[in-house]
Amino acid sequence: MMVATEQLKKLFQAFRNRNDTAFYQAAEALIAEELAANHHSLATDLKKALGPYRELTKNSGNSFTLLPKDRRNGEELITLHESSVDTTKIILSQETQSKIQRILDEHRKRKLLARYGYTPKTKLLFWGSPGCGKTFTANYLAYELGLPIGVLQLSAVISSFVGDTASHLQRVFNLANNTPMVLLLDEVDAVGKNRDDPNDVGELKRVVNSLLQAMDTFRSSESVIIAASNHQYLLDPALWRRFDEIIHFPIPDRTEQELYLKTLLNGVNFDGSLANLSKNMSSFSYAEIKTVTVEGIKTMILEGRENLQSSDILEQIRAYKKATSAAKSKLEVVVNE
């Protein structure tokens, strides 16, 4: 009973310090002691009471991790999953691909760099227009490095209670410090907005300061922090200086568009010209290319045909452009009112 008492003390201390990793380790040790004492029913009940946890990859030091939650409503601050985005599913510009490959090389040769006193890049900023591969590439890095990917849930992290947002951010970064992962801060401009913006209240400034402090306390050489932004010009200048690498994700050019179309049409009987399709997709992002292509394929299936025609996709391109043009016109009217 004395050993169990010691584990209970560690459990309470971890809760007091808001250290989720230490809390889970103490809880796991307590459960293990009950199993060793043949208290299988109690151990099972304790496991259920511990709540949801996520299995990590084989490269992690722990077999499980307890995800940080909002202590008021129990909502998880991040989601954790394994990626399946391999090299066959990703197409990037030459410059972007080169930078991503360099990051992979540094992490794969981490021990070699350590011999000379260096560490791999671990804090990355991905910026560019929506749908150009930022989130997809974060998943690709996770897959290539054999790490789970954790996605910050902004709706859970940002709180109306003073001080809660800062606490949430620090707990998420603590998890990334102690558990090897790729942590994606999608739409980071929501919490990293320029503090000189005269329209923002003091609480947002405190949130930005908290994010900067969390970035400064991140020391892991095994985890990777990726901040993604569609509005990089809104980010606080001090945040830019925290990143080891800043990578631009541009709109795909004609060559990249055709390569992506080939990937999307793999296994589909296509009668047409990829070059002609690409010509009509000027300024389209990868996400937009996928949208019109998939809709074209669905048209073929619904009409009971086995061959996809260029006209199937061209029709979807025209419809998409018309819809987006109408939406932009309505937005301009609202803004000018």
Kinemage of the C-alpha trace (Angstrom):
@kinemage 1
@onewidth
@group {chain A} dominant
@subgroup {mainchain}
@vectorlist {calphas} color= white
{ca met a 1} P 0.000 0.000 0.000
{ca met a 2} L 2.995 2.300 0.667
{ca val a 3} L 4.006 2.151 -3.034
{ca ala a 4} L 0.483 3.002 -4.153
{ca thr a 5} L 0.489 5.950 -1.759
{ca glu a 6} L 3.692 7.240 -3.383
{ca gln a 7} L 2.129 6.962 -6.846
{ca leu a 8} L -0.954 8.814 -5.629
{ca lys a 9} L 1.276 11.613 -4.358
{ca lys a 10} L 2.966 11.834 -7.795
{ca leu a 11} L -0.460 11.830 -9.430
{ca phe a 12} L -1.622 14.798 -7.341
{ca gln a 13} L 1.633 16.685 -7.897
{ca ala a 14} L 1.381 16.199 -11.664
{ca phe a 15} L -2.212 17.466 -11.620
{ca arg a 16} L -1.183 20.493 -9.566
{ca asn a 17} L 1.637 21.282 -12.009
{ca arg a 18} L -0.603 20.615 -15.034
{ca asn a 19} L 1.986 18.161 -16.322
{ca asp a 20} L -0.078 15.749 -18.437
{ca thr a 21} L 2.857 13.493 -19.239
{ca ala a 22} L 3.817 13.038 -15.592
{ca phe a 23} L 0.150 12.574 -14.690
{ca tyr a 24} L -0.279 9.741 -17.173
{ca gln a 25} L 3.008 8.107 -16.161
{ca ala a 26} L 1.959 8.105 -12.494
{ca ala a 27} L -1.502 6.786 -13.381
{ca glu a 28} L 0.010 4.061 -15.563
{ca ala a 29} L 2.376 3.041 -12.742
{ca leu a 30} L -0.531 2.881 -10.306
{ca ile a 31} L -2.511 0.653 -12.689
{ca ala a 32} L 0.552 -1.584 -13.167
{ca glu a 33} L 0.850 -1.990 -9.379
{ca glu a 34} L -2.799 -3.026 -9.104
{ca leu a 35} L -2.289 -5.584 -11.870
{ca ala a 36} L 0.791 -6.938 -10.083
{ca ala a 37} L -1.330 -7.314 -6.942
{ca asn a 38} L -3.882 -9.321 -8.967
{ca his a 39} L -6.462 -6.553 -8.595
{ca his a 40} L -7.500 -6.952 -12.231
{ca ser a 41} L -11.006 -5.595 -11.816
{ca leu a 42} L -9.755 -2.416 -10.131
{ca ala a 43} L -7.003 -1.988 -12.751
{ca thr a 44} L -9.603 -2.245 -15.517
{ca asp a 45} L -11.819 0.338 -13.809
{ca leu a 46} L -8.850 2.686 -13.400
{ca lys a 47} L -7.985 2.374 -17.089
{ca lys a 48} L -11.540 3.301 -18.026
{ca ala a 49} L -11.537 6.207 -15.577
{ca leu a 50} L -8.278 7.524 -17.044
{ca gly a 51} L -10.186 8.416 -20.171
{ca pro a 52} L -9.220 8.578 -23.845
{ca tyr a 53} L -5.612 8.240 -24.853
{ca arg a 54} L -3.893 7.759 -28.179
{ca glu a 55} L -1.455 5.121 -29.361
{ca leu a 56} L 1.834 6.545 -30.613
{ca thr a 57} L 4.234 5.343 -33.250
{ca lys a 58} L 6.902 2.780 -32.488
{ca asn a 59} L 9.553 5.521 -32.415
{ca ser a 60} L 8.012 7.121 -29.332
{ca gly a 61} L 9.498 6.502 -25.930
{ca asn a 62} L 6.042 5.943 -24.376
{ca ser a 63} L 3.445 3.520 -25.665
{ca phe a 64} L 0.587 5.934 -24.966
{ca thr a 65} L 0.051 9.610 -24.300
{ca leu a 66} L -2.726 11.514 -22.573
{ca leu a 67} L -3.871 14.418 -24.725
{ca pro a 68} L -4.221 17.800 -22.989
{ca lys a 69} L -7.787 19.013 -22.541
{ca asp a 70} L -9.647 22.171 -21.632
{ca arg a 71} L -10.108 21.667 -17.897
{ca arg a 72} L -13.479 23.456 -17.984
{ca asn a 73} L -15.291 21.468 -20.677
{ca gly a 74} L -12.999 18.486 -21.327
{ca glu a 75} L -12.464 19.293 -25.026
{ca glu a 76} L -9.142 17.981 -26.368
{ca leu a 77} L -6.702 20.746 -27.332
{ca ile a 78} L -5.156 18.719 -30.147
{ca thr a 79} L -6.080 15.723 -32.253
{ca leu a 80} L -3.419 13.065 -32.799
{ca his a 81} L -3.300 10.655 -35.718
{ca glu a 82} L -0.950 8.789 -38.022
{ca ser a 83} L -0.345 10.096 -41.538
{ca ser a 84} L -0.541 8.102 -44.766
{ca val a 85} L 0.761 10.852 -47.070
{ca asp a 86} L 3.812 9.365 -48.755
{ca thr a 87} L 6.019 10.674 -51.568
{ca thr a 88} L 3.660 9.346 -54.259
{ca lys a 89} L 0.861 11.635 -53.072
{ca ile a 90} L 2.628 14.981 -52.894
{ca ile a 91} L 3.680 17.457 -55.600
{ca leu a 92} L 5.512 20.659 -54.732
{ca ser a 93} L 7.438 23.364 -56.528
{ca gln a 94} L 11.147 22.652 -56.940
{ca glu a 95} L 12.177 25.267 -54.371
{ca thr a 96} L 9.629 24.111 -51.801
{ca gln a 97} L 10.513 20.445 -52.332
{ca ser a 98} L 14.200 21.238 -51.889
{ca lys a 99} L 13.592 22.880 -48.519
{ca ile a 100} L 11.360 20.027 -47.332
{ca gln a 101} L 13.986 17.478 -48.384
{ca arg a 102} L 16.659 19.388 -46.448
{ca ile a 103} L 14.533 19.239 -43.300
{ca leu a 104} L 14.055 15.489 -43.745
{ca asp a 105} L 17.804 15.006 -44.248
{ca glu a 106} L 18.613 16.953 -41.079
{ca his a 107} L 16.219 14.872 -38.981
{ca arg a 108} L 17.337 11.573 -40.474
{ca lys a 109} L 20.949 12.500 -39.703
{ca arg a 110} L 20.220 14.048 -36.311
{ca lys a 111} L 22.959 12.051 -34.575
{ca leu a 112} L 25.560 13.136 -37.132
{ca leu a 113} L 24.671 16.793 -36.595
{ca ala a 114} L 24.795 16.283 -32.823
{ca arg a 115} L 28.439 15.189 -33.038
{ca tyr a 116} L 29.278 18.697 -34.204
{ca gly a 117} L 26.972 20.462 -31.767
{ca tyr a 118} L 24.079 21.132 -34.147
{ca thr a 119} L 20.393 20.203 -34.158
{ca pro a 120} L 17.878 19.814 -37.011
{ca lys a 121} L 15.359 22.525 -37.814
{ca thr a 122} L 12.296 22.037 -35.632
{ca lys a 123} L 10.266 25.272 -35.968
{ca leu a 124} L 8.831 25.821 -39.427
{ca leu a 125} L 6.495 28.415 -40.932
{ca phe a 126} L 4.506 27.353 -43.992
{ca trp a 127} L 2.843 30.260 -45.784
{ca gly a 128} L 0.875 30.674 -48.990
{ca ser a 129} L -2.610 30.713 -50.489
{ca pro a 130} L -5.237 28.227 -49.254
{ca gly a 131} L -5.171 24.802 -50.875
{ca cys a 132} L -1.523 24.885 -51.937
{ca gly a 133} L -0.269 21.976 -49.839
{ca lys a 134} L 0.689 23.327 -46.408
{ca thr a 135} L -1.365 20.878 -44.342
{ca phe a 136} L -0.677 18.051 -46.785
{ca thr a 137} L 3.070 18.637 -46.497
{ca ala a 138} L 2.891 18.636 -42.696
{ca asn a 139} L 1.317 15.188 -42.959
{ca tyr a 140} L 4.011 14.149 -45.449
{ca leu a 141} L 6.773 15.162 -43.024
{ca ala a 142} L 5.094 13.191 -40.244
{ca tyr a 143} L 4.869 10.110 -42.467
{ca glu a 144} L 8.478 10.313 -43.629
{ca leu a 145} L 9.783 10.825 -40.090
{ca gly a 146} L 7.601 8.043 -38.663
{ca leu a 147} L 5.875 10.422 -36.241
{ca pro a 148} L 2.238 11.006 -35.335
{ca ile a 149} L 0.810 14.364 -36.338
{ca gly a 150} L -0.926 16.493 -33.753
{ca val a 151} L -3.260 19.227 -34.983
{ca leu a 152} L -3.952 22.174 -32.703
{ca gln a 153} L -7.692 22.713 -32.229
{ca leu a 154} L -8.035 26.496 -32.216
{ca ser a 155} L -11.680 26.342 -31.140
{ca ala a 156} L -10.584 24.553 -27.967
{ca val a 157} L -7.333 26.443 -27.334
{ca ile a 158} L -8.696 29.982 -27.612
{ca ser a 159} L -10.747 30.692 -24.502
{ca ser a 160} L -12.843 33.623 -23.323
{ca phe a 161} L -11.435 33.099 -19.823
{ca val a 162} L -8.445 35.293 -19.061
{ca gly a 163} L -5.285 33.209 -18.843
{ca asp a 164} L -6.798 29.965 -20.151
{ca thr a 165} L -5.524 30.402 -23.715
{ca ala a 166} L -1.948 30.865 -22.493
{ca ser a 167} L -2.263 27.784 -20.304
{ca his a 168} L -3.666 25.744 -23.191
{ca leu a 169} L -0.817 26.729 -25.511
{ca gln a 170} L 1.838 25.899 -22.935
{ca arg a 171} L 0.324 22.478 -22.218
{ca val a 172} L 0.241 21.651 -25.940
{ca phe a 173} L 3.881 22.666 -26.351
{ca asn a 174} L 4.812 20.683 -23.237
{ca leu a 175} L 3.285 17.622 -24.871
{ca ala a 176} L 5.317 18.200 -28.060
{ca asn a 177} L 8.448 18.654 -25.950
{ca asn a 178} L 7.950 15.297 -24.235
{ca thr a 179} L 6.347 13.276 -27.035
{ca pro a 180} L 7.983 13.105 -30.493
{ca met a 181} L 5.439 14.363 -33.028
{ca val a 182} L 4.766 16.839 -35.801
{ca leu a 183} L 2.628 19.551 -34.203
{ca leu a 184} L 0.619 21.553 -36.739
{ca leu a 185} L -0.560 25.027 -35.761
{ca asp a 186} L -2.959 25.578 -38.644
{ca glu a 187} L -4.185 29.132 -39.245
{ca val a 188} L -1.607 30.352 -36.753
{ca asp a 189} L -2.475 33.977 -37.555
{ca ala a 190} L -5.519 33.485 -35.308
{ca val a 191} L -3.223 33.359 -32.248
{ca gly a 192} L -0.083 35.035 -33.623
{ca lys a 193} L -1.557 38.276 -34.941
{ca asn a 194} L 0.538 41.440 -34.965
{ca arg a 195} L 0.396 43.032 -31.504
{ca asp a 196} L 0.557 46.521 -33.052
{ca asp a 197} L -2.907 46.102 -34.620
{ca pro a 198} L -4.908 49.031 -33.112
{ca asn a 199} L -8.183 47.118 -33.479
{ca asp a 200} L -7.231 44.318 -31.117
{ca val a 201} L -7.776 44.176 -27.372
{ca gly a 202} L -5.182 43.527 -24.701
{ca glu a 203} L -6.135 39.859 -24.311
{ca leu a 204} L -4.948 39.085 -27.861
{ca lys a 205} L -1.606 40.718 -27.077
{ca arg a 206} L -1.289 38.427 -24.057
{ca val a 207} L -2.089 35.435 -26.262
{ca val a 208} L 0.659 36.390 -28.723
{ca asn a 209} L 3.121 36.817 -25.851
{ca ser a 210} L 2.122 33.374 -24.580
{ca leu a 211} L 2.697 31.848 -28.018
{ca leu a 212} L 6.139 33.463 -28.195
{ca gln a 213} L 7.018 32.104 -24.754
{ca ala a 214} L 5.787 28.639 -25.715
{ca met a 215} L 7.931 28.731 -28.864
{ca asp a 216} L 10.955 29.756 -26.775
{ca thr a 217} L 10.483 26.877 -24.321
{ca phe a 218} L 10.268 24.289 -27.110
{ca arg a 219} L 13.573 22.408 -27.011
{ca ser a 220} L 12.872 18.984 -28.514
{ca ser a 221} L 15.111 17.881 -31.384
{ca glu a 222} L 12.745 15.018 -32.232
{ca ser a 223} L 9.447 16.880 -32.594
{ca val a 224} L 8.666 19.425 -35.323
{ca ile a 225} L 6.462 22.489 -34.886
{ca ile a 226} L 4.784 23.649 -38.103
{ca ala a 227} L 2.826 26.902 -38.161
{ca ala a 228} L 0.692 27.330 -41.296
{ca ser a 229} L -0.770 30.646 -42.411
{ca asn a 230} L -2.820 31.928 -45.336
{ca his a 231} L -2.357 35.492 -44.076
{ca gln a 232} L 1.315 35.630 -43.158
{ca tyr a 233} L 1.346 39.430 -43.342
{ca leu a 234} L -0.857 39.483 -40.207
{ca leu a 235} L 1.709 37.636 -38.093
{ca asp a 236} L 3.614 39.466 -35.403
{ca pro a 237} L 7.217 40.214 -36.539
{ca ala a 238} L 8.584 38.653 -33.340
{ca leu a 239} L 6.920 35.372 -34.268
{ca trp a 240} L 8.674 35.283 -37.633
{ca arg a 241} L 12.029 35.407 -35.834
{ca arg a 242} L 11.187 32.252 -33.845
{ca phe a 243} L 11.202 30.015 -36.929
{ca asp a 244} L 14.216 28.039 -38.154
{ca glu a 245} L 12.838 27.922 -41.693
{ca ile a 246} L 10.156 29.838 -43.582
{ca ile a 247} L 8.747 27.986 -46.583
{ca his a 248} L 6.505 29.429 -49.280
{ca phe a 249} L 3.813 27.286 -50.923
{ca pro a 250} L 3.006 29.008 -54.233
{ca ile a 251} L 0.137 28.402 -56.647
{ca pro a 252} L 1.193 25.424 -58.833
{ca asp a 253} L 2.512 26.212 -62.304
{ca arg a 254} L 1.429 24.403 -65.473
{ca thr a 255} L 3.931 21.553 -65.046
{ca glu a 256} L 2.917 20.958 -61.428
{ca gln a 257} L -0.763 21.131 -62.352
{ca glu a 258} L -0.322 18.449 -65.010
{ca leu a 259} L 1.613 16.218 -62.611
{ca tyr a 260} L -1.143 16.553 -60.044
{ca leu a 261} L -3.814 15.820 -62.644
{ca lys a 262} L -1.953 12.625 -63.554
{ca thr a 263} L -2.055 11.599 -59.903
{ca leu a 264} L -5.785 12.332 -59.628
{ca leu a 265} L -6.568 10.497 -62.878
{ca asn a 266} L -4.486 7.446 -62.071
{ca gly a 267} L -6.655 4.416 -62.865
{ca val a 268} L -9.192 6.474 -64.842
{ca asn a 269} L -9.635 6.031 -68.615
{ca phe a 270} L -9.111 9.616 -69.751
{ca asp a 271} L -9.669 10.765 -73.331
{ca gly a 272} L -8.278 14.251 -73.523
{ca ser a 273} L -5.352 16.611 -73.076
{ca leu a 274} L -3.855 17.378 -69.670
{ca ala a 275} L -2.186 20.440 -71.166
{ca asn a 276} L -5.564 21.776 -72.296
{ca leu a 277} L -7.055 21.226 -68.844
{ca ser a 278} L -4.100 22.918 -67.181
{ca lys a 279} L -4.452 25.888 -69.531
{ca asn a 280} L -7.961 26.422 -68.202
{ca met a 281} L -6.876 26.085 -64.570
{ca ser a 282} L -4.761 29.216 -64.411
{ca ser a 283} L -4.272 30.340 -60.784
{ca phe a 284} L -5.981 27.193 -59.440
{ca ser a 285} L -4.646 25.734 -56.186
{ca tyr a 286} L -4.168 21.994 -55.682
{ca ala a 287} L -7.410 21.901 -53.708
{ca glu a 288} L -9.339 23.594 -56.527
{ca ile a 289} L -7.839 21.242 -59.126
{ca lys a 290} L -8.932 18.287 -57.035
{ca thr a 291} L -12.445 19.688 -56.608
{ca val a 292} L -13.179 20.106 -60.337
{ca thr a 293} L -11.436 16.858 -61.308
{ca val a 294} L -13.331 14.752 -58.787
{ca glu a 295} L -16.618 16.325 -59.864
{ca gly a 296} L -15.796 15.480 -63.491
{ca ile a 297} L -15.071 11.854 -62.569
{ca lys a 298} L -18.336 11.636 -60.615
{ca thr a 299} L -20.211 12.914 -63.688
{ca met a 300} L -18.703 10.092 -65.746
{ca ile a 301} L -19.728 7.520 -63.117
{ca leu a 302} L -23.280 8.862 -62.737
{ca glu a 303} L -23.787 8.796 -66.521
{ca gly a 304} L -22.654 5.166 -66.693
{ca arg a 305} L -19.596 5.841 -68.855
{ca glu a 306} L -16.176 4.179 -68.568
{ca asn a 307} L -14.164 6.967 -70.233
{ca leu a 308} L -13.608 10.443 -68.831
{ca gln a 309} L -13.702 13.286 -71.364
{ca ser a 310} L -11.954 16.646 -71.137
{ca ser a 311} L -15.399 18.230 -71.431
{ca asp a 312} L -16.444 16.580 -68.134
{ca ile a 313} L -13.766 18.491 -66.257
{ca leu a 314} L -13.955 21.668 -68.380
{ca glu a 315} L -17.640 21.934 -67.530
{ca gln a 316} L -16.787 21.734 -63.833
{ca ile a 317} L -14.061 24.368 -64.257
{ca arg a 318} L -16.541 26.804 -65.831
{ca ala a 319} L -19.107 26.129 -63.106
{ca tyr a 320} L -16.498 26.598 -60.363
{ca lys a 321} L -15.219 29.882 -61.831
{ca lys a 322} L -18.771 31.179 -62.160
{ca ala a 323} L -19.600 30.285 -58.563
{ca thr a 324} L -16.430 31.809 -57.101
{ca ser a 325} L -16.847 34.960 -59.216
{ca ala a 326} L -20.389 35.412 -57.929
{ca ala a 327} L -19.236 34.881 -54.332
{ca lys a 328} L -16.470 37.480 -54.717
{ca ser a 329} L -18.925 39.998 -56.175
{ca lys a 330} L -21.292 39.553 -53.228
{ca leu a 331} L -18.396 39.930 -50.789
{ca glu a 332} L -17.310 43.178 -52.427
{ca val a 333} L -20.867 44.542 -52.131
{ca val a 334} L -20.954 43.697 -48.398
{ca val a 335} L -17.544 45.289 -47.792
{ca asn a 336} L -18.471 48.484 -49.612
{ca glu a 337} L -21.822 48.914 -47.854
